[in-house]
Amino acid sequence: MGDIFQEPIQTPTVTAIEAVYKARGDAEERRRYLGGSAIGAECDRALWYSFRHCSEPEFPGRLYRLFQTGHLEEPRMVQDLRDIGVTVSEVDDDGEQYGVKALGGHFGGHMDGVGIGLPEAEKTWHVLEFKTHCRKSFEKLRKQGVEKSKLQHFVQCQIYMSLNGLTRALYLAKCKDTDRLYSERISLDKAVAERYMDRARYIIEATDPPPRVADKCTDFRCSFCDAKALCWGLGDVAVPVPSISCRQCCHATPEIVEGSDEGLWTCRCGVPELEDGHPIPPEIQDKGCPNHLFIPGLVNGCEPIDGDDQNIHYSEILDRETHEFWQGPRPGAYPSVVLAAIPWALVSGDNLADNPHLRYPAGDCHIVWEGVAQDLADNWYNAYAIDIKDDKVIQSCSSELAHVAEFDKGRLAFIDLATGMAEIREGKE
């Protein structure tokens, strides 16, 4: 992986090209199902975070281009097989890439194709899986085979065979450095397929984050995880999810409807005008609603001690300055959209009579910065060269409208709990 992430020498032309790839890649619709290509990964919690849209990969344009390079190799491999007499089918009767769905549509994936007529087994249909490797990975593959060197790929083949009723797969790989090819026929192992199907069901049905694969954040397996900050409570933001989604809400449930492949989610948020258990359309899932409540396990380092269907009372179990707070629509509580935007240093259950906001009215203050609350921590550091979580809070105050924190040296952080907007103010001497 090291070579992939090395920064090359940039020129304006290269920068512009990579910017186009990044814009395209970032604009792609998020996957709405747990992928068969991912179910062989090590960490249950990382898979759950991804399925619940709690994490999102952040790739530079160069990596998006690298991914496309792998896709561009697939037609060449198809032609290579056809040139030796293999019959290859890349798309179904509707002209779409072969897809597989299971567990009510919440689990699935797409195959590179199916083929028959291989020199090793001319009369057997095979799932086709095409991959590209760097030299080091390719040599390991050649020496150890798919199962030992690339378990995730091996499991992917098992799932695709099982869900398509086939018993063989052809794994065809290319070394990107030398153009050498490696092929391996993989037999269906029903026990393996069933074990990972059971794992997929467990991930989908889990109502709280499953156990981590590691017992400390410095474990190498956590190094490149997209959810590291959320999982270990390392981020400046209280609940660092990429965006609010119904999938992160304790009112939402993925329904495994046998015979269905629509990936149904239902909501039990208690809104009077909506029937309990009503379906959530995909376009609504990506926004959430005013009654959104984070699944308690996402509020890292905190333990729910009280609450009801609309509000949750938390007690902190980590060594931070604040101790208790509420999440939900009740006065003084934090909506999910705010917990996803503000630093832990500003989360407080205290409601002080001496509201510092009243002593720092906008007209009598210097407005250092204003913008969305997600950017507050970065701009605090830009203004004062100190992380907001490390700065000294003199007092803080919550109301149903806003949260205000007064820092040393006459500095104020103000968060509008209704809009998610924020300000940094300084009192005029």
N, C-alpha and C positions, 0 to 999 in steps of 0.2 A: 504493500500500500504506500510505502514511503515515496517511491518515485512518482506516483500519481499526484501526490499533494505538493510536490516541489513547485515553487513559483518560477515560471520561465521569465526570460527577459521580455518585457512588454514594449510594443510600439503602438502608435495611434491606430494603425490598421488592425493589429491583433486585438487590441482593446475593444475596438468597435465591433469586430466580428464576434468576440466572446460576449459582448453586451447583448447582441441579438439573440444568441443561444440562451443566455440567462433569462431574458425577457420571455422567450417562448417557453422555456422549461418551467419557470415560475408560474406561468399562466395556465398550465395544464390542470385539468380537473383532478381533485383528490380522489384516490381510490376509495370506494364505498364498501369494500368487502375485505376480509382478511385473506391475504394472498397465499395460494399454494406454493408460490416461489419463495415465500418468507417463513412458512410454518416450521421449517427445519432449523431456524435460528435458535441460538442458545437460550435467550432470556424470555421467560413468559411475560414479565412485566413490560419489556420493550414492545412486544407484540400487542399487548393490551393497550398501551399508550397509543400506538399507531392506529389500531382499530377504532379507538375512541376519539381520534383526531386531537390527541393531547400533545403530539409531537409532529414535527414536519422537517424533512431534511433541507438543509441549506447548502446548495451546490453552486460553485462558481460556473461561469459560462463554459470554461474549458472542460469541466466534467460532463456537462450536458452534451457537449460535442463528442466526448469520448463514448458516452452511452450510445449516441447515434452511430458511431463507428461500428459498435457491436451489432446494431440492427442492420446496418448496410451489408454485413457479412452474411446474413441469413439467406438472401436470394442466391448468392454465390454458392453456398453449401447445398441449397436445393438443386441448383443446376449441376453441381458435382455429382450428386446422387443420381440425377436423371441421366447424366452422361454414362453412368455405369449400368444402366438398365433398371434402376429402382423407380417404381411408380410412386410419385409424391403428390399428396393432396394438401394444399396450404390453407384452403378456406372451405367453409361449409356451403350448404346449398343456397344460403342467402348472400354468399360472397364475403362473409365475415371470417376473421380469424377464429379457429376452433376454440370455443370457450367451454369451461366446465363450471358448474354451480352446485353447491350443496348447502346443507344446514339452513334451509329457508332463503338461500341467496346471499347469506352473510359470509360465505367461504367460497373461493373459486380461483380461477386463473385462466390463462390462455396458452395453448400449445403452439409450438412452431409448425406443427403439421403431423400428418401420419403417413407412413410409407410401407410398401410391400415390394418384395423382390430383392432383398439384400443378399449378397453373395453367401453370407453365413446361414441364412434362413429364408429361402426364396418364397415360401408359402405362408409366412407369418406377418400379420400386420404389426407395425411398431409405432409407438409414440415417438415423435422426433423432437429432440431437444438440442439446440445449437448454442454454443458458448464460445467466447474468446477469452484468452488468458495471457497474462504477462509471462515472461520466460520462467521466473521462479515458480509461479503457480503451475505452469504447464509441466515442468519437470517433476514436480511433486505428484501431479495427476498421473503422469506416465508411470511413475514408480509404484504408486499406492492404489491407483484406481479411484473411481468416483466416490464410492462409499466412504473410504478412509480420508481422502484428501478434500472432498467437497460434499460433506454430509447434506448441506442444504439443497444442493442440486440433486443428490440421490433421492432425498425425500420428495422433492418436487416431481421427479419422474414416477415415484411410487404412487403419489396422489393422482397424477394424471392417468396412469394406467388403471388404477382402481376405479376412478369415476367414469372411465370410458369403457370398462369391461375388457380391456386388453391385458395381455400377460407379458409383453416385451416392450422395451424402449431402446432406442438408439441414441446414445449421447455422442455427439460429434463436436469436437473442440479444435480450435485453432490457436497456435501461439502467435501473438501479435508481433513478436520480434523476429521470428524466423519463418513464419508461414507454414510451419509443420502442422500436420493434422494428427489427431488422436480420436479413435472411435472405440466405444465399448457398448456391448449389448447388456442391458440390465433386465433381470427377471423380476416379475412381480413378487413381492414378499407381503402376503396378506396381513401378517402380524404387524409389520412396520406401517403399512398403510392404515390399518385400524388404529394403531397407537397414536398416529399423528392426526387422524380424524377426531379421535377422542380429545386430543390436545386442542384442536381448533374449536371444538364445542365448549371446552372448559374456558378458553380465552373469551369467546363470544358471550358466554353466560355469566362470567365473573362480574360481580357488582362492585368490587373493590380491586385496587391494583394487586395483582398476584405477587408472590415473593420475587425478589431480585435474584439474578444469577450469581451476584457477588455480595460480599459482606463489607466492602469498603469502596468508596468512590474512586480510589486510586487504582483499582483493579484494571488491568489492561483491557479487559472485555468491555469496560465502560468508557474507554478513551474516546471513541468516535460515535458514541450513542447520541442520537438527536434529542433524547429526553433526559440527559444527564442532569441538567440544572433542576428540572422538575422533580426527578426521582430522588435526588439527594439534597434538595433544598439549598442549592448553591447559587441560585440567581438572585439578583437584587429585587426582582418583582416577586410579590407574594405567591402568586400561582402562575408561573411562566408558561402558559399555553400559547400557541401561535395565534389563535382566535377563539372566540366563544362558539361552542357548538352544543346542540342538544345532546350529543353523544357523551358529553362530560357531565351531564345533569343527573341528579339522583332520581328525577321523575321519569326519565326515559328508559325504555327497555327494548333490546333487540329481540324480536319475536321469531322463534324458529318454527315456521309453519311448514309441516311436511307437504311436499309436492309443490311448494312455491319457490320461486327464485327471485322475488322482488326485493328481498332484504328489508322486510317491514320493521319499522321502529314505531312504538306507541308511547304516548305521554299520559302521565297521571298527575299533572301539576295542580289539579283542583280548580281550574278556571271555571266559574259557574256556567258560562255560555258554551263550554265544550264538554262533550261526553267523556267520562273517565275512560282512559285507554284508547283515545282517538289516535289514528295514524298521523305520523309526522312526515309531510312531504320532504323530499331531499332538499329543496331550496330553502325550507324553513330550518332544517337541521343545522345548516351552516350559519345561522344567525342567533338561534336561541330566542327566548322571550323574556319579558320582565320578571317572570317567576323562576328563572333559571337559578338553580342551586348546585354548586359544585359537589360532586361526589366527595364525601368527607376525606377519603384517602388521598385526594389530590391536594388537599391543603396540608402540605408537608410539615411535619414537626408539630402538628396540633391534634388534639383529641376532642371529639364532640362530647360535651357533658350534659347537654340539654337541647331542647328544641321541639319543633313540630313539623308538619308537612311543608311549611313555608319558611321557617327560620331555623338556623342551627347555631347553638352556643358552643364556642370552642375554648379550650384551655390549652395553652402552649406547653410543650414538653421539651423545647429547646431553650438554650440560654439566650433569650432575647430580652429587650427592654420591656415589651408589653407582655401581658399575661392572659387576658381574656378578651374575647370580642365576639360579635354576632355576625352571621352571614344571612342575608335575606332582605325582605322589604320593610321590616319593622324599623321604627325610628332609631337612628344611631347605628344601624347595621350596615354592612358592606354588601352591595350587589356584586354578583360574580364579575361583571364587567370592570368594576373598580379593583377587586382583588387581583384581576389579571393585568392590572396596569400600574399599581402603586408599589413602592418598596416596602419591605417588612418594617423598616424603621418608622413608617407612618401609620402602621396598623395598630390601633389602640382601642381599648374598651373604655378608657377614661372619658368622662363628660365633665369637664371643668367649668366652674361658674365663670371664671375669668377667661372669656373667649379671646385668645390672642388676635383673632381676625378683626375684632372690634377696635383693637389698638393699632392696627395696621391697615387702615382704609386705603383703597386704591389711589384716591386723590392725594393722599399725604405720603405715598410711598414711591420708591423707584421700582418699576416693574422690570426685573432682570430678564425674565423669560416667561412666555406663555405658549401653551400648546397642549397636545394630548398627553394624558397622564402617563402613558407608556414611555414617554421620552423624558420624564421628570428626572430620573436617576442620572441619565447621561448628561443632561444639561446642568444638573447640580454639580457634577464633577467638572464640566467645562467652565463653570463660573467660579468654583472655589477650590479646584484641584484636590478634592477629597470625596470619597464615596459617601453617599448620603447615609448608608447604614452605619458608617463609622463616625459621623458627625454627632455633636452633642445636642440632643433634644431637651429643651428646658421644660416644655409642657405641650400637650396636644389636646384637641377637643373635637368630638364628633357630634354631629346633629343629623337630622334626616336629610339635610340639604348638602352638607359639606363636611370635609375633614380638614383640620388645620393643625399644623405643627410649627411651633416656634423653636428656632435653633439659637445657639449662642451668637452673639454679635449682631442681634437685631435682624435676623433672616427668617423668612416665613415661607413655608410650603403650603399651598392651598389647593385642595382637590374638590371639584364639584362632583358630588356623588351621583347626580342625575345625568350629567352629560359626559363624565369621564375626562373633562378638561382640567388643566392645572396651571398654576402660576408659581413663580418664585418672586417674592417681594423683599425689599429691604427698607427698613424704616429710615427716614431722613433725619439726620442729626440737626 
